[in-house]
Amino acid sequence: MSTSLMTTFMLSSGQGEQVNLLALLIAVAISVSTAAVSGVFVPRRILGPARLSPGEPRRILLGITGFGLAAWSGTVFVVMAWQGNAGAQSRPVTAPPQFTDVQMVVIDAVTKAAVLAAMLGASIALRPAGLRMLGINPARFPGGLAGGILGIIIVLPLITVVDAVTEWWWKYEKLDHPAAHETLLILQRHPEKWLHVMIVVSAGLLAPLAEELFFRGYVQTFLRYAFKRPWLAVLVTAELFALVHPTWMRPQILFLGICLGYVYERTGNLWVCIVMHALFNCASIAFFWHSQMGRG
């Protein structure tokens, strides 16, 4: 999720754009300095620890990925069929099903939960030690939490710069795009607290768990063994990750995906990626809320 971070950043204070720009430059300096001290720029192979047992075929990774895709497509099919039947009497036959904001939030949360459940179930059934080898066992969570917090401190200011460049390009090309991710616009349109809680749970918990297990845990791991080139696996996975997001925010998401893939190969701890992803989504929501209060 992205809310055009630079846009909300520039709107989040009444002290003027110059102050915000100075704050951004300071944040970028802190980000780069923290990355340097943490050894991010130290030349090192990014091939992380083995994520397949000796003799275990890599096609099993592709098979479990297929369970996730099946859960996603199955959920979408059921929802579309249900909505199609429910609204068949009130719209032309050729018109696609229409969903309310509340339905969209619920469907999004249910879809992510279904993908997560399918992949966890398949992992446990087909690879008893698989989740541990992917770096998602409970024992590694404390280190993943600390690494994720450090990672988002480094990455978030840089994503804001990428967002600023992207915004400039859209304006230069005179192309329009939504002011924010559709989920954030739903937050703006609806005051119901329960709906806000569901959005935060979906974006801050379900999405990071499901998407990181799918993309970094299984897709990137499969490509790493298939290509035998970890950087190529990181880049291809990041591009696939970006493609499932709206076009106008793909540069930011691509950059985030590259960072997450790099971190995963350096640490072998999927919790780091999950925490970074969760904090990024929550930061987007927080920036958006803050900008809306500033306007009010």
Beta strands, then each sheet from edge to edge (+ up, - down):
end
